[in-house]
């Protein structure tokens, strides 16, 4: 019932500008005569979307949406054909009025397949667990931008399931400075099932960024969040904590490279432990280097250190990765990535390491019956070790040969 009300309210927002009253009936008729309709899909001979409506004060378009979750396993032998992967399908809408000063968008999507990738009914109004509703409203007034967003997905939806998010934000442009403020809420257990707890998090942020053409960009952001149990089933323990964080970042974009260095300080208070604190420092460097038009290198380095006051333990997590993309021509593509992650605690209760690597060689073949065809050779390696628990170490080396006909 709640989802149905939300959909009806959103449709009213999209169509609201078309109900603006003219000064007399003649002006209204002239306006309606200037409304134009386009159905590009019908011309192409496919489904009835995308579809658009345009007038001097309103432009609304509809389009089909789809999503396929990325594989969760790093082993190539666990991959399945794209036709057998879980998918979602839906309809999205976008509407602008007041010469682009206001923009509304939204989407309603359902699981188009089951977990095994078999096709199921898209029209599943009786099963909200497999549905997602999203909407947003953005406005612009001179140097000020503002907006609200809302998204809610059932527990069985394939993309970010069992989560509701709502947020309002605003930006002010002040010359080379930009000030942004936002406030929002997030909670799980969307359907409020009686046997599962619901955790709600309230987050507020305020930040300022200084940027000028050909200069590095400097930003400073403060965030405050509160996490609490809003519903607790019998026999379960409540959760309640607060955190304050400060992040400083420096970014630069050049002709052949770009980089961003950030440093964060996070202080968390666990109210269920009598206000016990944990202090976290995190540093991250992300860069991309393009020495040639056909070659891109993207390294990432990060280090995280957390100290818990109630146990005295210090947890350190360094991480390093690099990816390579080489596109020699329209017919040849080579990509590779590798990464290392380690997590260790000073009390010896945590000691894990992970090494991953993956490479792909793709070559576009001559078309088969007029359809573009690609041959790819892929290989992956994964090594995960846990020095505190015996018998859980894993190592995998796998390869895959794939032939893709784009039209299938």
C-alpha positions as YAML, in Angstrom:
chain: A
units: angstrom
residues:
- id: 1
  name: UNK
  ca: [0.00, 0.00, 0.00]
- id: 2
  name: UNK
  ca: [2.81, 2.41, 0.90]
- id: 3
  name: UNK
  ca: [4.63, 1.69, -2.39]
- id: 4
  name: UNK
  ca: [1.42, 2.29, -4.36]
- id: 5
  name: UNK
  ca: [0.95, 5.67, -2.69]
- id: 6
  name: UNK
  ca: [4.53, 6.64, -3.44]
- id: 7
  name: UNK
  ca: [4.11, 5.73, -7.14]
- id: 8
  name: UNK
  ca: [0.90, 7.79, -7.40]
- id: 9
  name: UNK
  ca: [2.53, 10.81, -5.73]
- id: 10
  name: UNK
  ca: [5.49, 10.57, -8.10]
- id: 11
  name: UNK
  ca: [3.21, 10.47, -11.17]
- id: 12
  name: UNK
  ca: [1.49, 13.62, -9.89]
- id: 13
  name: UNK
  ca: [4.87, 15.35, -9.60]
- id: 14
  name: UNK
  ca: [5.77, 14.42, -13.17]
- id: 15
  name: UNK
  ca: [2.47, 15.66, -14.61]
- id: 16
  name: UNK
  ca: [2.00, 18.69, -12.36]
- id: 17
  name: UNK
  ca: [3.44, 21.29, -14.79]
- id: 18
  name: UNK
  ca: [0.95, 20.22, -17.51]
- id: 19
  name: UNK
  ca: [-1.93, 21.37, -15.26]
- id: 20
  name: UNK
  ca: [-0.81, 24.99, -15.05]
- id: 21
  name: UNK
  ca: [-3.79, 27.20, -15.81]
- id: 22
  name: UNK
  ca: [-3.60, 29.72, -18.65]
- id: 23
  name: UNK
  ca: [-5.23, 33.10, -18.38]
- id: 24
  name: UNK
  ca: [-8.02, 32.00, -20.72]
- id: 25
  name: UNK
  ca: [-9.18, 28.93, -22.59]
- id: 26
  name: UNK
  ca: [-7.72, 30.11, -25.91]
- id: 27
  name: UNK
  ca: [-4.16, 30.26, -24.55]
- id: 28
  name: UNK
  ca: [-4.63, 26.77, -23.10]
- id: 29
  name: UNK
  ca: [-5.69, 25.39, -26.46]
- id: 30
  name: UNK
  ca: [-2.72, 27.02, -28.20]
- id: 31
  name: UNK
  ca: [-0.37, 25.43, -25.65]
- id: 32
  name: UNK
  ca: [-1.87, 21.96, -26.16]
- id: 33
  name: UNK
  ca: [-1.48, 22.34, -29.92]
- id: 34
  name: UNK
  ca: [2.26, 22.84, -29.45]
- id: 35
  name: UNK
  ca: [2.75, 19.66, -27.42]
- id: 36
  name: UNK
  ca: [4.70, 17.08, -29.42]
- id: 37
  name: UNK
  ca: [4.83, 13.34, -28.89]
- id: 38
  name: UNK
  ca: [7.58, 10.98, -29.98]
- id: 39
  name: UNK
  ca: [7.74, 7.20, -29.80]
- id: 40
  name: UNK
  ca: [11.20, 6.18, -30.98]
- id: 41
  name: UNK
  ca: [10.67, 2.59, -29.97]
- id: 42
  name: UNK
  ca: [7.58, 2.22, -32.15]
- id: 43
  name: UNK
  ca: [9.55, 3.49, -35.14]
- id: 44
  name: UNK
  ca: [12.24, 0.91, -34.44]
- id: 45
  name: UNK
  ca: [9.62, -1.80, -34.10]
- id: 46
  name: UNK
  ca: [10.33, -2.72, -30.46]
- id: 47
  name: UNK
  ca: [8.42, -2.16, -27.24]
- id: 48
  name: UNK
  ca: [6.44, 0.98, -26.47]
- id: 49
  name: UNK
  ca: [9.36, 2.67, -24.69]
- id: 50
  name: UNK
  ca: [11.33, 4.93, -24.86]
- id: 51
  name: UNK
  ca: [8.52, 7.48, -25.13]
- id: 52
  name: UNK
  ca: [8.66, 11.25, -24.69]
- id: 53
  name: UNK
  ca: [6.29, 14.19, -24.37]
- id: 54
  name: UNK
  ca: [7.48, 17.74, -25.06]
- id: 55
  name: UNK
  ca: [5.90, 21.18, -24.75]
- id: 56
  name: UNK
  ca: [7.18, 24.74, -24.18]
- id: 57
  name: UNK
  ca: [6.95, 24.24, -20.40]
- id: 58
  name: UNK
  ca: [7.37, 20.50, -19.97]
- id: 59
  name: UNK
  ca: [9.49, 17.68, -21.31]
- id: 60
  name: UNK
  ca: [8.94, 14.14, -20.03]
- id: 61
  name: UNK
  ca: [10.63, 10.99, -21.31]
- id: 62
  name: UNK
  ca: [10.24, 7.33, -20.44]
- id: 63
  name: UNK
  ca: [12.79, 4.58, -21.01]
- id: 64
  name: UNK
  ca: [13.31, 0.95, -20.16]
- id: 65
  name: UNK
  ca: [15.91, 0.12, -17.48]
- id: 66
  name: UNK
  ca: [17.79, -3.08, -16.73]
- id: 67
  name: UNK
  ca: [20.51, -4.24, -14.34]
- id: 68
  name: UNK
  ca: [22.58, -7.42, -13.95]
- id: 69
  name: UNK
  ca: [24.44, -7.86, -10.63]
- id: 70
  name: UNK
  ca: [28.20, -8.34, -11.04]
- id: 71
  name: UNK
  ca: [29.57, -11.79, -10.19]
- id: 72
  name: UNK
  ca: [30.32, -12.23, -6.49]
- id: 73
  name: UNK
  ca: [32.83, -15.04, -6.94]
- id: 74
  name: UNK
  ca: [36.39, -14.31, -8.07]
- id: 75
  name: UNK
  ca: [36.73, -17.80, -9.57]
- id: 76
  name: UNK
  ca: [36.15, -17.93, -13.32]
- id: 77
  name: UNK
  ca: [34.78, -21.47, -13.11]
- id: 78
  name: UNK
  ca: [31.86, -20.13, -11.05]
- id: 79
  name: UNK
  ca: [30.79, -17.74, -13.82]
- id: 80
  name: UNK
  ca: [27.63, -18.41, -15.80]
- id: 81
  name: UNK
  ca: [26.60, -17.10, -19.24]
- id: 82
  name: UNK
  ca: [25.15, -13.59, -19.24]
- id: 83
  name: UNK
  ca: [21.81, -15.04, -20.34]
- id: 84
  name: UNK
  ca: [21.63, -17.05, -17.09]
- id: 85
  name: UNK
  ca: [22.57, -14.25, -14.68]
- id: 86
  name: UNK
  ca: [19.91, -12.65, -12.46]
- id: 87
  name: UNK
  ca: [18.49, -9.46, -13.98]
- id: 88
  name: UNK
  ca: [16.14, -6.64, -13.13]
- id: 89
  name: UNK
  ca: [13.95, -4.71, -15.54]
- id: 90
  name: UNK
  ca: [11.86, -1.61, -15.07]
- id: 91
  name: UNK
  ca: [10.68, 1.72, -16.40]
- id: 92
  name: UNK
  ca: [12.34, 5.06, -15.72]
- id: 93
  name: UNK
  ca: [10.94, 8.54, -16.24]
- id: 94
  name: UNK
  ca: [12.57, 11.97, -16.44]
- id: 95
  name: UNK
  ca: [10.73, 15.30, -16.49]
- id: 96
  name: UNK
  ca: [12.04, 18.87, -16.72]
- id: 97
  name: UNK
  ca: [10.19, 22.16, -16.55]
- id: 98
  name: UNK
  ca: [10.74, 25.88, -15.93]
- id: 99
  name: UNK
  ca: [13.44, 25.85, -18.64]
- id: 100
  name: UNK
  ca: [15.40, 23.14, -16.85]
- id: 101
  name: UNK
  ca: [15.34, 24.73, -13.41]
- id: 102
  name: UNK
  ca: [13.46, 21.75, -11.99]
- id: 103
  name: UNK
  ca: [14.11, 18.12, -12.86]
- id: 104
  name: UNK
  ca: [12.23, 15.08, -11.57]
- id: 105
  name: UNK
  ca: [13.23, 11.50, -12.23]
- id: 106
  name: UNK
  ca: [12.10, 8.13, -11.04]
- id: 107
  name: UNK
  ca: [12.19, 4.42, -11.64]
- id: 108
  name: UNK
  ca: [10.14, 1.35, -10.79]
- id: 109
  name: UNK
  ca: [11.88, -2.00, -11.32]
- id: 110
  name: UNK
  ca: [11.26, -5.67, -10.56]
- id: 111
  name: UNK
  ca: [13.35, -8.81, -10.71]
- id: 112
  name: UNK
  ca: [12.99, -10.12, -14.26]
- id: 113
  name: UNK
  ca: [14.47, -13.52, -13.38]
- id: 114
  name: UNK
  ca: [14.87, -15.76, -10.36]
- id: 115
  name: UNK
  ca: [18.19, -16.43, -8.63]
- id: 116
  name: UNK
  ca: [19.09, -19.00, -11.31]
- id: 117
  name: UNK
  ca: [18.51, -16.54, -14.14]
- id: 118
  name: UNK
  ca: [15.23, -18.10, -15.35]
- id: 119
  name: UNK
  ca: [12.70, -15.60, -16.69]
- id: 120
  name: UNK
  ca: [9.83, -14.67, -14.40]
- id: 121
  name: UNK
  ca: [6.93, -12.24, -14.58]
- id: 122
  name: UNK
  ca: [7.93, -8.56, -14.50]
- id: 123
  name: UNK
  ca: [4.45, -7.56, -13.30]
- id: 124
  name: UNK
  ca: [4.65, -8.69, -9.66]
- id: 125
  name: UNK
  ca: [2.62, -6.09, -7.83]
- id: 126
  name: UNK
  ca: [1.85, -8.55, -5.06]
- id: 127
  name: UNK
  ca: [5.52, -9.14, -4.21]
- id: 128
  name: UNK
  ca: [7.15, -5.96, -2.90]
- id: 129
  name: UNK
  ca: [10.23, -7.93, -1.82]
- id: 130
  name: UNK
  ca: [11.33, -8.08, -5.48]
- id: 131
  name: UNK
  ca: [10.59, -4.44, -6.31]
- id: 132
  name: UNK
  ca: [12.55, -1.18, -6.19]
- id: 133
  name: UNK
  ca: [11.15, 2.37, -6.29]
- id: 134
  name: UNK
  ca: [13.42, 5.37, -6.80]
- id: 135
  name: UNK
  ca: [12.72, 9.06, -7.27]
- id: 136
  name: UNK
  ca: [14.60, 12.36, -7.14]
- id: 137
  name: UNK
  ca: [13.84, 16.06, -7.52]
- id: 138
  name: UNK
  ca: [16.61, 18.56, -8.36]
- id: 139
  name: UNK
  ca: [16.30, 22.34, -8.60]
- id: 140
  name: UNK
  ca: [18.60, 25.16, -9.67]
- id: 141
  name: UNK
  ca: [18.34, 28.84, -8.79]
- id: 142
  name: UNK
  ca: [21.40, 30.87, -9.76]
- id: 143
  name: UNK
  ca: [24.40, 29.67, -7.73]
- id: 144
  name: UNK
  ca: [22.20, 27.40, -5.59]
- id: 145
  name: UNK
  ca: [21.36, 23.77, -6.34]
- id: 146
  name: UNK
  ca: [19.13, 21.64, -4.13]
- id: 147
  name: UNK
  ca: [17.34, 18.35, -4.23]
- id: 148
  name: UNK
  ca: [15.75, 15.37, -2.51]
- id: 149
  name: UNK
  ca: [16.24, 11.67, -3.23]
- id: 150
  name: UNK
  ca: [14.39, 8.53, -2.21]
- id: 151
  name: UNK
  ca: [15.05, 4.84, -2.90]
- id: 152
  name: UNK
  ca: [13.50, 1.73, -1.41]
- id: 153
  name: UNK
  ca: [14.24, -1.88, -2.41]
- id: 154
  name: UNK
  ca: [12.77, -5.11, -1.08]
- id: 155
  name: UNK
  ca: [14.88, -7.83, 0.51]
- id: 156
  name: UNK
  ca: [14.84, -10.03, -2.63]
- id: 157
  name: UNK
  ca: [15.71, -7.28, -5.15]
- id: 158
  name: UNK
  ca: [19.01, -7.99, -6.92]
- id: 159
  name: UNK
  ca: [20.54, -4.49, -6.59]
- id: 160
  name: UNK
  ca: [21.22, -3.11, -3.07]
- id: 161
  name: UNK
  ca: [18.36, -5.09, -1.47]
- id: 162
  name: UNK
  ca: [16.48, -4.55, 1.79]
- id: 163
  name: UNK
  ca: [17.36, -0.88, 2.12]
- id: 164
  name: UNK
  ca: [15.52, 2.44, 2.16]
- id: 165
  name: UNK
  ca: [17.41, 5.71, 1.66]
- id: 166
  name: UNK
  ca: [16.10, 9.27, 1.75]
- id: 167
  name: UNK
  ca: [18.17, 12.42, 1.62]
- id: 168
  name: UNK
  ca: [17.89, 16.14, 1.06]
- id: 169
  name: UNK
  ca: [20.85, 18.29, 0.01]
- id: 170
  name: UNK
  ca: [21.85, 21.76, -1.12]
- id: 171
  name: UNK
  ca: [24.89, 23.36, -2.79]
- id: 172
  name: UNK
  ca: [25.98, 26.98, -2.88]
- id: 173
  name: UNK
  ca: [28.52, 28.25, -5.38]
- id: 174
  name: UNK
  ca: [30.68, 31.04, -3.96]
- id: 175
  name: UNK
  ca: [33.25, 31.85, -6.64]
- id: 176
  name: UNK
  ca: [36.02, 29.26, -6.42]
- id: 177
  name: UNK
  ca: [34.36, 27.75, -3.33]
- id: 178
  name: UNK
  ca: [31.41, 25.39, -3.22]
- id: 179
  name: UNK
  ca: [29.54, 24.65, 0.01]
- id: 180
  name: UNK
  ca: [27.44, 21.50, 0.25]
- id: 181
  name: UNK
  ca: [25.18, 20.30, 3.04]
- id: 182
  name: UNK
  ca: [23.07, 17.13, 3.26]
- id: 183
  name: UNK
  ca: [20.95, 15.20, 5.71]
- id: 184
  name: UNK
  ca: [19.51, 11.72, 5.28]
- id: 185
  name: UNK
  ca: [18.31, 8.46, 6.75]
- id: 186
  name: UNK
  ca: [18.94, 4.81, 5.93]
- id: 187
  name: UNK
  ca: [17.28, 1.70, 7.34]
- id: 188
  name: UNK
  ca: [17.00, -2.01, 6.60]
- id: 189
  name: UNK
  ca: [14.18, -4.55, 7.09]
- id: 190
  name: UNK
  ca: [12.04, -2.53, 4.71]
- id: 191
  name: UNK
  ca: [8.97, -4.72, 5.19]
- id: 192
  name: UNK
  ca: [9.42, -4.69, 8.99]
- id: 193
  name: UNK
  ca: [9.37, -8.45, 9.40]
- id: 194
  name: UNK
  ca: [8.76, -9.32, 13.06]
- id: 195
  name: UNK
  ca: [11.64, -11.82, 13.31]
- id: 196
  name: UNK
  ca: [14.35, -9.45, 12.03]
- id: 197
  name: UNK
  ca: [15.74, -6.27, 13.64]
- id: 198
  name: UNK
  ca: [15.67, -2.88, 11.97]
- id: 199
  name: UNK
  ca: [18.69, -0.59, 12.15]
- id: 200
  name: UNK
  ca: [18.28, 3.08, 11.27]
- id: 201
  name: UNK
  ca: [21.17, 5.44, 10.58]
- id: 202
  name: UNK
  ca: [20.84, 9.23, 10.49]
- id: 203
  name: UNK
  ca: [23.67, 11.05, 8.70]
- id: 204
  name: UNK
  ca: [24.37, 14.77, 8.35]
- id: 205
  name: UNK
  ca: [27.24, 16.21, 6.30]
- id: 206
  name: UNK
  ca: [28.64, 19.62, 5.53]
- id: 207
  name: UNK
  ca: [31.63, 20.29, 3.35]
- id: 208
  name: UNK
  ca: [33.46, 22.93, 1.38]
- id: 209
  name: UNK
  ca: [35.52, 22.52, -1.78]
- id: 210
  name: UNK
  ca: [37.95, 25.02, -3.30]
- id: 211
  name: UNK
  ca: [38.55, 24.55, -7.03]
- id: 212
  name: UNK
  ca: [39.85, 26.66, -9.89]
- id: 213
  name: UNK
  ca: [40.73, 25.75, -13.45]
- id: 214
  name: UNK
  ca: [44.24, 24.23, -13.72]
- id: 215
  name: UNK
  ca: [44.55, 24.26, -9.91]
- id: 216
  name: UNK
  ca: [44.36, 21.33, -7.46]
- id: 217
  name: UNK
  ca: [41.02, 20.91, -5.71]
- id: 218
  name: UNK
  ca: [40.97, 21.02, -1.91]
- id: 219
  name: UNK
  ca: [37.95, 19.76, 0.03]
- id: 220
  name: UNK
  ca: [37.07, 19.42, 3.70]
- id: 221
  name: UNK
  ca: [34.03, 17.44, 4.91]
- id: 222
  name: UNK
  ca: [32.54, 16.88, 8.36]
- id: 223
  name: UNK
  ca: [29.96, 14.15, 8.97]
- id: 224
  name: UNK
  ca: [27.97, 13.08, 12.00]
- id: 225
  name: UNK
  ca: [25.97, 9.85, 12.13]
- id: 226
  name: UNK
  ca: [23.86, 8.00, 14.66]
- id: 227
  name: UNK
  ca: [23.03, 4.29, 14.41]
- id: 228
  name: UNK
  ca: [20.23, 2.82, 16.50]
- id: 229
  name: UNK
  ca: [17.86, -0.13, 16.59]
- id: 230
  name: UNK
  ca: [14.37, 1.11, 15.74]
- id: 231
  name: UNK
  ca: [12.83, -2.36, 16.04]
- id: 232
  name: UNK
  ca: [14.13, -5.21, 18.23]
- id: 233
  name: UNK
  ca: [12.62, -8.73, 18.06]
- id: 234
  name: UNK
  ca: [12.39, -10.71, 21.24]
- id: 235
  name: UNK
  ca: [15.70, -12.25, 22.31]
- id: 236
  name: UNK
  ca: [17.90, -9.88, 20.30]
- id: 237
  name: UNK
  ca: [20.24, -7.15, 21.57]
- id: 238
  name: UNK
  ca: [19.81, -3.48, 20.73]
- id: 239
  name: UNK
  ca: [22.49, -1.46, 18.98]
- id: 240
  name: UNK
  ca: [23.20, 2.21, 19.44]
- id: 241
  name: UNK
  ca: [26.31, 4.18, 18.48]
- id: 242
  name: UNK
  ca: [27.41, 7.60, 17.28]
- id: 243
  name: UNK
  ca: [30.31, 8.67, 15.12]
- id: 244
  name: UNK
  ca: [31.96, 11.89, 14.02]
- id: 245
  name: UNK
  ca: [34.31, 12.04, 11.06]
- id: 246
  name: UNK
  ca: [36.47, 14.62, 9.31]
- id: 247
  name: UNK
  ca: [37.94, 14.13, 5.85]
- id: 248
  name: UNK
  ca: [40.44, 16.30, 3.97]
- id: 249
  name: UNK
  ca: [41.18, 15.59, 0.31]
- id: 250
  name: UNK
  ca: [43.45, 17.00, -2.38]
- id: 251
  name: UNK
  ca: [42.75, 16.18, -6.04]
- id: 252
  name: UNK
  ca: [44.41, 17.19, -9.29]
- id: 253
  name: UNK
  ca: [43.63, 16.51, -12.93]
- id: 254
  name: UNK
  ca: [46.30, 16.92, -15.59]
- id: 255
  name: UNK
  ca: [46.49, 16.20, -19.29]
- id: 256
  name: UNK
  ca: [47.68, 12.61, -18.91]
- id: 257
  name: UNK
  ca: [47.04, 11.82, -15.25]
- id: 258
  name: UNK
  ca: [44.81, 12.51, -12.27]
- id: 259
  name: UNK
  ca: [45.13, 11.70, -8.59]
- id: 260
  name: UNK
  ca: [43.24, 12.09, -5.32]
- id: 261
  name: UNK
  ca: [44.74, 11.87, -1.84]
- id: 262
  name: UNK
  ca: [42.38, 11.75, 1.13]
- id: 263
  name: UNK
  ca: [42.83, 11.42, 4.87]
- id: 264
  name: UNK
  ca: [40.04, 10.69, 7.36]
- id: 265
  name: UNK
  ca: [39.68, 10.72, 11.14]
- id: 266
  name: UNK
  ca: [36.69, 8.85, 12.60]
- id: 267
  name: UNK
  ca: [35.67, 8.77, 16.26]
- id: 268
  name: UNK
  ca: [32.94, 6.25, 17.19]
- id: 269
  name: UNK
  ca: [31.15, 5.93, 20.54]
- id: 270
  name: UNK
  ca: [29.37, 2.65, 21.34]
- id: 271
  name: UNK
  ca: [26.52, 3.58, 23.70]
- id: 272
  name: UNK
  ca: [25.83, -0.09, 24.46]
- id: 273
  name: UNK
  ca: [29.36, -0.38, 25.90]
- id: 274
  name: UNK
  ca: [29.02, 2.63, 28.14]
- id: 275
  name: UNK
  ca: [30.28, 5.07, 25.50]
- id: 276
  name: UNK
  ca: [33.45, 3.09, 24.69]
- id: 277
  name: UNK
  ca: [35.37, 4.71, 21.86]
- id: 278
  name: UNK
  ca: [37.14, 3.49, 18.77]
- id: 279
  name: UNK
  ca: [39.46, 5.77, 16.81]
- id: 280
  name: UNK
  ca: [40.14, 5.25, 13.12]
- id: 281
  name: UNK
  ca: [42.65, 6.87, 10.77]
- id: 282
  name: UNK
  ca: [42.40, 6.17, 7.05]
- id: 283
  name: UNK
  ca: [44.50, 7.36, 4.11]
- id: 284
  name: UNK
  ca: [43.75, 6.63, 0.45]
- id: 285
  name: UNK
  ca: [45.55, 7.46, -2.79]
- id: 286
  name: UNK
  ca: [43.78, 6.85, -6.11]
- id: 287
  name: UNK
  ca: [45.43, 7.74, -9.42]
- id: 288
  name: UNK
  ca: [45.19, 7.15, -13.15]
- id: 289
  name: UNK
  ca: [48.00, 7.60, -15.66]
- id: 290
  name: UNK
  ca: [47.60, 7.58, -19.44]
- id: 291
  name: UNK
  ca: [51.09, 7.64, -21.05]
- id: 292
  name: UNK
  ca: [49.48, 6.70, -24.38]
- id: 293
  name: UNK
  ca: [46.02, 7.12, -25.83]
- id: 294
  name: UNK
  ca: [45.75, 3.34, -25.85]
- id: 295
  name: UNK
  ca: [47.12, 2.61, -22.34]
- id: 296
  name: UNK
  ca: [45.76, 3.42, -18.87]
- id: 297
  name: UNK
  ca: [47.32, 2.51, -15.51]
- id: 298
  name: UNK
  ca: [45.32, 2.97, -12.30]
- id: 299
  name: UNK
  ca: [47.03, 2.29, -8.95]
- id: 300
  name: UNK
  ca: [45.29, 2.48, -5.57]
- id: 301
  name: UNK
  ca: [46.93, 2.57, -2.14]
- id: 302
  name: UNK
  ca: [45.18, 2.73, 1.21]
- id: 303
  name: UNK
  ca: [45.93, 2.24, 4.89]
- id: 304
  name: UNK
  ca: [43.45, 2.01, 7.76]
- id: 305
  name: UNK
  ca: [44.21, 1.85, 11.46]
- id: 306
  name: UNK
  ca: [41.56, 1.35, 14.16]
- id: 307
  name: UNK
  ca: [42.16, 1.43, 17.92]
- id: 308
  name: UNK
  ca: [39.50, 0.04, 20.29]
- id: 309
  name: UNK
  ca: [39.48, 1.52, 23.79]
- id: 310
  name: UNK
  ca: [37.52, -1.36, 25.39]
- id: 311
  name: UNK
  ca: [39.98, -4.05, 24.24]
- id: 312
  name: UNK
  ca: [43.12, -2.01, 23.63]
- id: 313
  name: UNK
  ca: [43.57, -3.78, 20.30]
- id: 314
  name: UNK
  ca: [44.85, -2.03, 17.22]
- id: 315
  name: UNK
  ca: [43.66, -3.29, 13.83]
- id: 316
  name: UNK
  ca: [45.73, -2.38, 10.76]
- id: 317
  name: UNK
  ca: [44.57, -2.88, 7.16]
- id: 318
  name: UNK
  ca: [46.93, -1.96, 4.30]
- id: 319
  name: UNK
  ca: [45.74, -2.43, 0.72]
- id: 320
  name: UNK
  ca: [47.37, -2.00, -2.69]
- id: 321
  name: UNK
  ca: [46.06, -2.66, -6.19]
- id: 322
  name: UNK
  ca: [46.80, -1.74, -9.79]
- id: 323
  name: UNK
  ca: [44.83, -2.16, -12.98]
- id: 324
  name: UNK
  ca: [45.91, -1.94, -16.61]
- id: 325
  name: UNK
  ca: [43.81, -1.32, -19.71]
- id: 326
  name: UNK
  ca: [45.33, -1.47, -23.19]
- id: 327
  name: UNK
  ca: [43.20, -0.94, -26.28]
- id: 328
  name: UNK
  ca: [45.49, -1.31, -29.28]
- id: 329
  name: UNK
  ca: [42.65, -0.83, -31.78]
- id: 330
  name: UNK
  ca: [38.93, -1.41, -32.15]
- id: 331
  name: UNK
  ca: [39.70, -5.13, -32.47]
- id: 332
  name: UNK
  ca: [42.14, -5.76, -29.58]
- id: 333
  name: UNK
  ca: [41.63, -5.17, -25.85]
- id: 334
  name: UNK
  ca: [43.91, -6.28, -23.00]
- id: 335
  name: UNK
  ca: [43.10, -5.73, -19.31]
- id: 336
  name: UNK
  ca: [44.71, -6.91, -16.08]
- id: 337
  name: UNK
  ca: [44.43, -6.19, -12.38]
- id: 338
  name: UNK
  ca: [46.11, -7.33, -9.19]
- id: 339
  name: UNK
  ca: [45.63, -6.55, -5.52]
- id: 340
  name: UNK
  ca: [46.88, -7.32, -2.03]
- id: 341
  name: UNK
  ca: [45.01, -6.83, 1.27]
- id: 342
  name: UNK
  ca: [46.11, -7.64, 4.82]
- id: 343
  name: UNK
  ca: [44.26, -7.28, 8.13]
- id: 344
  name: UNK
  ca: [46.04, -7.83, 11.44]
- id: 345
  name: UNK
  ca: [45.25, -6.99, 15.06]
- id: 346
  name: UNK
  ca: [47.74, -6.36, 17.84]
- id: 347
  name: UNK
  ca: [46.09, -8.98, 20.08]
- id: 348
  name: UNK
  ca: [46.61, -11.71, 17.46]
- id: 349
  name: UNK
  ca: [42.91, -12.51, 17.02]
- id: 350
  name: UNK
  ca: [42.86, -11.28, 13.41]
- id: 351
  name: UNK
  ca: [45.48, -12.15, 10.79]
- id: 352
  name: UNK
  ca: [44.23, -12.49, 7.22]
- id: 353
  name: UNK
  ca: [45.84, -11.92, 3.82]
- id: 354
  name: UNK
  ca: [44.38, -11.86, 0.33]
- id: 355
  name: UNK
  ca: [46.05, -11.83, -3.08]
- id: 356
  name: UNK
  ca: [43.95, -11.56, -6.25]
- id: 357
  name: UNK
  ca: [44.80, -11.22, -9.91]
- id: 358
  name: UNK
  ca: [42.86, -11.30, -13.14]
- id: 359
  name: UNK
  ca: [43.63, -10.80, -16.81]
- id: 360
  name: UNK
  ca: [41.70, -10.73, -20.07]
- id: 361
  name: UNK
  ca: [42.63, -10.76, -23.75]
- id: 362
  name: UNK
  ca: [39.73, -9.88, -26.06]
- id: 363
  name: UNK
  ca: [39.76, -9.87, -29.85]
- id: 364
  name: UNK
  ca: [36.91, -8.79, -32.12]
- id: 365
  name: UNK
  ca: [36.38, -11.35, -34.86]
- id: 366
  name: UNK
  ca: [34.73, -10.90, -38.21]
- id: 367
  name: UNK
  ca: [30.93, -10.65, -37.89]
- id: 368
  name: UNK
  ca: [28.95, -13.89, -37.81]
- id: 369
  name: UNK
  ca: [25.81, -13.54, -39.93]
- id: 370
  name: UNK
  ca: [26.15, -9.79, -39.56]
- id: 371
  name: UNK
  ca: [26.45, -9.84, -35.75]
- id: 372
  name: UNK
  ca: [29.58, -8.47, -33.97]
- id: 373
  name: UNK
  ca: [31.56, -11.31, -32.39]
- id: 374
  name: UNK
  ca: [34.24, -11.26, -29.69]
- id: 375
  name: UNK
  ca: [36.67, -13.95, -28.58]
- id: 376
  name: UNK
  ca: [38.13, -13.51, -25.07]
- id: 377
  name: UNK
  ca: [40.69, -15.47, -23.05]
- id: 378
  name: UNK
  ca: [40.50, -14.88, -19.29]
- id: 379
  name: UNK
  ca: [42.47, -16.09, -16.29]
- id: 380
  name: UNK
  ca: [42.24, -15.42, -12.55]
- id: 381
  name: UNK
  ca: [44.17, -16.26, -9.38]
- id: 382
  name: UNK
  ca: [42.99, -15.98, -5.77]
- id: 383
  name: UNK
  ca: [44.88, -16.79, -2.56]
- id: 384
  name: UNK
  ca: [43.23, -16.17, 0.82]
- id: 385
  name: UNK
  ca: [44.88, -17.16, 4.09]
- id: 386
  name: UNK
  ca: [43.85, -16.95, 7.73]
- id: 387
  name: UNK
  ca: [46.61, -17.51, 10.26]
- id: 388
  name: UNK
  ca: [44.29, -17.60, 13.28]
- id: 389
  name: UNK
  ca: [41.91, -20.29, 12.02]
- id: 390
  name: UNK
  ca: [43.26, -23.60, 10.71]
- id: 391
  name: UNK
  ca: [41.81, -25.17, 7.57]
- id: 392
  name: UNK
  ca: [40.11, -22.17, 5.95]
- id: 393
  name: UNK
  ca: [42.90, -21.13, 3.55]
- id: 394
  name: UNK
  ca: [41.88, -21.15, -0.12]
- id: 395
  name: UNK
  ca: [43.77, -20.95, -3.40]
- id: 396
  name: UNK
  ca: [42.29, -20.97, -6.89]
- id: 397
  name: UNK
  ca: [43.67, -20.70, -10.41]
- id: 398
  name: UNK
  ca: [41.19, -20.82, -13.27]
- id: 399
  name: UNK
  ca: [40.83, -19.89, -16.92]
- id: 400
  name: UNK
  ca: [38.00, -19.28, -19.34]
- id: 401
  name: UNK
  ca: [37.52, -19.07, -23.10]
- id: 402
  name: UNK
  ca: [34.45, -17.06, -24.11]
- id: 403
  name: UNK
  ca: [32.85, -16.38, -27.50]
- id: 404
  name: UNK
  ca: [30.29, -13.57, -27.42]
- id: 405
  name: UNK
  ca: [27.85, -12.83, -30.24]
- id: 406
  name: UNK
  ca: [26.52, -9.37, -29.40]
- id: 407
  name: UNK
  ca: [23.09, -9.89, -30.90]
- id: 408
  name: UNK
  ca: [22.32, -12.98, -28.82]
...
